[in-house]
């Protein structure tokens, strides 16, 4: 992703519009933020990198290429794949609205069928995987309940998992508080953000204001609003809404928050800045730059500290081993199943295992072998 971003930035001076360039810088910012965590098996990174790529390539296709419907269609299929990586990217699928509308209006039924089949082919393995892992089509959502399997996760467990994700994201850490209103949990969530994260979130709000000022200027100058960009902004803000109301850990929606800032800044760099409009947009852009710079500086310091304490064992070159902890085991049908006795760590040195003993106590093997799989007691 960094090579892709650097390659596009080499043509910076030749670009009349710098929206895609700023998105490329957004990719580099995301890489900077997560460079010391690149050994983590977390699902956020793949999902967010794909989201950043799709948004960047969409801007690139519109501003720097021929605004090809074929490229928009391919990126819509890529959006389906991004949604299968993590649900926090699900509304990227809204991007498909533009090529779908264009192809339907042109009565290009063969191409519509082609891209629909491609999207289904990408989605199908994800749905099959969900079925075999949990017995549900979309875990942890209980709206679609069509399977009855031996290994199916009970509905009450599924609901508890879904609620736990919500309250953890809201920094409440208590499932009993899942039904608190936004007015009640928002102050708690905000107070749990550290200083540089609050500054970044303020930069996102200022990025939105900058975008609105630019749109207002376009309307006053009677400039035509472009459908591909309208769809892109709808998809970005749709995903931010899903992130905010479902599980607002910053890292879960970081790609979309970065996109708001970078697209606004790119539009600002690409337009004439005269009179009052120039003063307003220039002030907003300066404030955004200061806030985001502080956010980036925090991670530059983190990288320095990480490197300093890793000089004798250079994890910045060779991947660090996964964390380990003390494990105990319970025997089920003659098979030892391990659980953590200290921290919430699922050891990679024993198998099978869980970091939560209570989950193991509520489960059993379907047969006498590990290969037979697990089910709820």
C-alpha positions in Angstrom: 0.0 0.0 0.0 2.9 2.4 0.8 4.5 1.6 -2.6 1.1 2.3 -4.3 0.8 5.6 -2.5 4.4 6.7 -3.2 4.0 5.8 -6.9 1.0 8.0 -7.2 2.6 10.9 -5.4 5.5 11.0 -7.9 3.1 12.7 -10.3 1.9 15.2 -7.7 2.9 18.3 -9.7 1.1 17.1 -12.9 -2.2 16.6 -11.1 -4.7 19.4 -11.5 -6.7 18.1 -8.5 -4.9 16.7 -5.4 -7.8 14.8 -3.7 -6.3 11.4 -4.7 -2.9 12.6 -3.7 -4.1 13.5 -0.2 -5.7 10.1 0.1 -2.3 8.6 -0.8 -0.8 10.6 2.1 -3.7 9.2 4.2 -2.5 5.7 3.4 1.0 6.6 4.6 -0.4 8.2 7.7 -2.3 5.0 8.5 0.8 2.9 7.9 2.7 5.3 10.3 0.0 4.9 13.0 0.1 1.1 12.8 3.7 0.3 12.0 4.6 -1.0 15.5 1.5 -3.2 15.6 2.0 -4.9 12.2 2.6 -8.3 13.9 -0.9 -8.2 15.3 -3.5 -10.7 14.0 -6.3 -8.1 14.4 -8.8 -7.8 11.5 -8.8 -4.0 11.5 -5.7 -3.5 9.4 -6.7 -5.5 6.3 -10.2 -3.9 6.4 -8.9 -0.4 6.8 -6.2 -0.7 4.2 -8.7 -2.0 1.7 -11.1 0.8 2.5 -8.3 3.4 2.0 -7.3 1.8 -1.3 -10.9 1.7 -2.6 -11.5 5.4 -1.7 -8.1 6.5 -3.2 -8.6 4.5 -6.4 -12.2 5.9 -6.7 -10.8 9.5 -6.4 -7.9 8.6 -8.8 -10.4 7.2 -11.4 -12.5 10.4 -11.2 -9.8 13.1 -11.1 -6.8 11.6 -12.9 -8.2 9.0 -15.3 -11.2 8.7 -17.6 -13.8 8.2 -14.9 -14.3 4.7 -16.3 -17.5 2.9 -15.3 -15.6 -0.4 -15.6 -13.1 0.8 -12.9 -16.0 1.9 -10.7 -17.6 -1.5 -11.1 -14.4 -3.3 -10.2 -14.0 -1.1 -7.1 -17.6 -1.9 -6.1 -16.8 -5.6 -6.2 -13.7 -4.8 -4.1 -16.0 -3.0 -1.7 -18.0 -6.2 -1.2 -14.7 -8.0 -0.3 -13.8 -5.2 2.2 -17.2 -5.7 3.8 -16.4 -9.4 4.3 -13.1 -8.5 6.1 -15.0 -6.6 8.8 -18.5 -5.4 9.1 -17.3 -1.8 9.9 -16.7 -1.4 6.2 -20.1 -2.8 5.1 -21.5 0.5 3.6 -18.7 0.8 1.1 -21.1 -1.4 -0.9 -23.1 1.9 -1.5 -20.4 2.7 -4.1 -22.1 0.2 -6.4 -25.0 2.6 -6.7 -23.2 4.8 -9.2 -22.1 2.1 -11.7 -25.4 0.3 -11.3 -27.4 3.4 -12.1 -25.1 4.2 -15.1 -25.4 0.6 -16.5 -29.1 0.3 -15.9 -29.7 3.7 -17.7 -27.7 2.4 -20.6 -29.5 -1.0 -20.6 -26.2 -2.8 -20.4 -27.7 -6.0 -19.0 -24.8 -8.2 -19.8 -22.4 -6.0 -17.8 -24.9 -5.8 -15.0 -25.0 -9.6 -14.8 -21.2 -9.8 -15.0 -20.6 -7.5 -12.0 -23.5 -9.0 -10.0 -22.0 -12.5 -10.4 -18.6 -11.2 -9.5 -20.0 -9.6 -6.3 -21.8 -12.8 -5.4 -18.7 -14.9 -6.0 -16.8 -12.7 -3.6 -19.6 -12.8 -1.0 -20.4 -16.5 -1.1 -17.2 -17.9 0.6 -17.8 -15.4 3.4 -21.3 -16.6 4.0 -20.2 -20.2 3.9 -17.5 -19.5 6.4 -20.0 -17.9 8.7 -22.2 -20.9 8.5 -19.5 -23.4 9.3 -18.0 -21.3 12.1 -21.1 -20.2 13.9 -24.2 -21.7 12.3 -25.4 -18.2 11.4 -25.3 -16.4 8.0 -24.1 -13.1 9.4 -22.5 -13.4 12.9 -23.2 -11.6 15.3 -26.5 -10.5 13.8 -29.6 -12.5 14.7 -31.9 -10.9 12.0 -31.3 -13.7 9.6 -31.9 -17.0 11.5 -32.3 -19.8 8.9 -30.0 -22.6 9.9 -30.4 -25.3 12.6 -27.1 -27.0 13.1 -25.5 -28.9 16.0 -22.7 -26.4 16.3 -24.9 -23.3 16.1 -24.0 -20.6 18.6 -27.1 -20.1 20.8 -28.9 -16.9 20.2 -28.4 -15.6 23.7 -24.6 -16.0 23.3 -24.7 -14.2 19.9 -26.7 -11.3 21.4 -24.3 -11.0 24.3 -21.3 -10.9 21.9 -23.0 -8.2 19.8 -23.8 -6.1 23.0 -20.3 -6.6 24.3 -18.8 -5.2 21.1 -21.1 -2.2 21.4 -20.3 -1.4 25.1 -16.6 -1.9 24.7 -16.5 0.4 21.7 -18.4 3.0 23.8 -16.0 2.6 26.7 -18.8 1.4 29.0 -17.4 -2.1 29.6 -20.7 -3.4 31.0 -23.2 -5.2 28.9 -26.0 -4.1 31.1 -25.4 -0.5 29.8 -26.0 -1.4 26.2 -29.3 0.4 26.0 -28.0 3.8 27.3 -28.9 6.6 24.9 -26.2 8.5 22.9 -26.6 11.4 25.3 -25.7 9.2 28.2 -22.7 7.3 26.7 -21.2 10.0 24.5 -19.6 11.9 27.4 -18.1 8.7 28.8 -16.7 7.7 25.4 -15.2 11.2 24.9 -13.6 11.3 28.3 -11.9 8.0 27.6 -10.1 9.4 24.5 -6.6 10.6 25.1 -5.6 14.1 24.1 -4.2 13.5 20.7 -7.2 11.3 19.8 -9.5 14.1 20.7 -7.5 16.5 18.5 -7.8 14.1 15.6 -11.6 13.8 16.1 -11.8 17.6 16.1 -9.9 17.6 12.9 -12.5 15.3 11.4 -15.3 17.7 12.3 -13.3 20.6 10.8 -12.8 18.5 7.7 -16.5 18.2 7.4 -16.9 21.9 7.8 -14.3 22.5 5.1 -16.1 20.2 2.8 -19.4 22.0 3.4 -17.8 25.4 2.7 -16.3 24.0 -0.6 -19.7 22.6 -1.6 -21.4 25.9 -0.8 -18.8 27.7 -2.9 -19.4 25.3 -5.8 -23.2 25.9 -5.6 -22.7 29.7 -5.6 -20.6 29.4 -8.7 -23.2 27.1 -10.3 -20.7 24.2 -10.6 -22.2 20.9 -11.3 -22.0 18.4 -8.4 -20.5 15.1 -9.6 -22.5 11.9 -8.9 -19.4 9.7 -8.4 -18.3 12.1 -5.6 -21.7 12.3 -4.1 -21.9 8.5 -3.9 -18.3 8.3 -2.4 -19.1 10.8 0.3 -22.4 9.0 1.1 -20.5 5.7 1.5 -17.8 7.3 3.7 -20.3 9.0 6.0 -22.5 5.9 6.0 -19.6 3.9 7.4 -18.8 6.6 9.9 -22.4 6.4 11.1 -22.2 2.6 11.4 -18.8 2.9 13.3 -20.1 5.6 15.7 -23.4 3.9 16.7 -22.1 0.3 16.7 -18.6 0.3 18.2 -16.7 3.7 18.1 -13.2 2.6 18.9 -11.2 4.9 16.7 -9.2 2.1 15.1 -12.4 0.4 13.9 -13.3 3.4 11.6 -9.9 5.1 11.2 -9.8 4.8 7.4 -13.1 6.7 7.0 -12.1 9.4 9.5 -8.8 9.9 7.7 -10.7 10.0 4.3 -12.9 12.9 5.5 -9.8 15.0 6.4 -7.7 14.1 3.3 -10.5 14.6 0.8 -11.4 18.0 2.3 -7.7 19.0 2.3 -7.3 17.7 -1.3 -10.3 19.8 -2.5 -8.9 22.8 -0.7 -5.5 22.5 -2.4 -7.2 22.2 -5.8 -9.4 25.3 -5.8 -8.8 29.0 -6.1 -8.7 30.8 -2.7 -9.9 34.3 -3.0 -11.4 36.9 -0.7 -13.5 35.7 2.2 -13.7 32.2 0.9 -9.9 31.9 1.0 -9.7 33.2 4.5 -12.3 30.7 5.8 -11.0 27.7 4.0 -7.4 28.6 4.8 -8.1 28.9 8.5 -9.9 25.6 8.6 -7.1 23.9 6.6 -4.4 25.4 8.9 -6.3 24.1 12.0 -6.7 20.7 10.5 -3.0 20.5 9.6 -2.0 21.4 13.2 -4.4 18.9 14.8 -3.4 16.0 12.4 0.3 16.8 12.8 0.1 16.4 16.6 -1.7 13.1 16.0 1.1 11.9 13.7 3.8 13.2 16.0 2.5 11.0 18.7 3.1 7.9 16.6 6.5 9.1 15.4 7.5 9.2 19.1 6.0 5.8 19.6 8.1 4.4 16.8 11.2 6.0 18.3 10.6 4.5 21.7 9.7 1.1 20.2 12.9 1.1 18.2 15.0 2.2 21.2 13.8 -0.6 23.5 14.0 -3.2 20.7 17.6 -2.6 19.6 18.9 -5.8 21.1 16.0 -7.8 19.5 15.0 -5.8 16.4 11.3 -6.5 16.1 11.1 -3.7 13.5 13.0 -6.1 11.2 11.9 -9.5 12.4 8.4 -10.1 13.6 8.0 -10.4 17.3 6.5 -13.7 18.6 2.9 -13.6 19.9 2.4 -13.0 23.6 2.2 -16.0 25.9 0.8 -16.5 29.3 0.1 -19.2 31.9 -2.4 -21.8 30.6 -4.4 -24.5 32.3 -6.7 -27.1 30.7 -9.9 -29.0 31.1 -10.4 -32.4 29.6 -13.4 -33.0 27.3 -14.0 -36.4 25.9 -10.4 -37.3 26.5 -9.1 -34.1 24.8 -7.3 -31.4 26.8 -8.7 -27.9 26.0 -6.6 -25.0 27.2 -7.6 -21.7 28.8 -5.7 -18.7 30.1 -5.4 -18.3 33.8 -3.8 -14.7 33.8 -4.6 -12.3 31.0 -7.0 -12.3 28.0 -4.4 -14.0 25.8 -5.1 -17.0 23.6 -1.7 -18.7 23.5 -0.3 -19.8 20.1 1.8 -22.5 21.9 -1.1 -24.8 22.8 -4.1 -25.8 20.8 -7.1 -25.8 21.0 -7.7 -23.0 23.6 -9.5 -20.0 24.7 -8.7 -16.9 26.7 -12.0 -17.2 28.6 -12.6 -20.1 30.9 -16.3 -19.4 31.2 -16.7 -19.9 27.4 -15.0 -23.3 27.7 -17.2 -24.3 30.6 -20.4 -23.6 28.5 -19.0 -25.7 25.5 -18.4 -29.3 24.7 -17.1 -31.4 21.8 -19.6 -32.7 19.3 -17.8 -36.1 19.1 -14.7 -37.7 20.6 -12.2 -35.8 18.4 -11.2 -32.2 18.0 -12.0 -32.5 14.3 -15.6 -33.1 15.1 -15.9 -29.5 16.3 -17.5 -27.8 19.3 -21.0 -27.0 20.3 -22.8 -25.3 23.2 -23.7 -27.6 26.2 
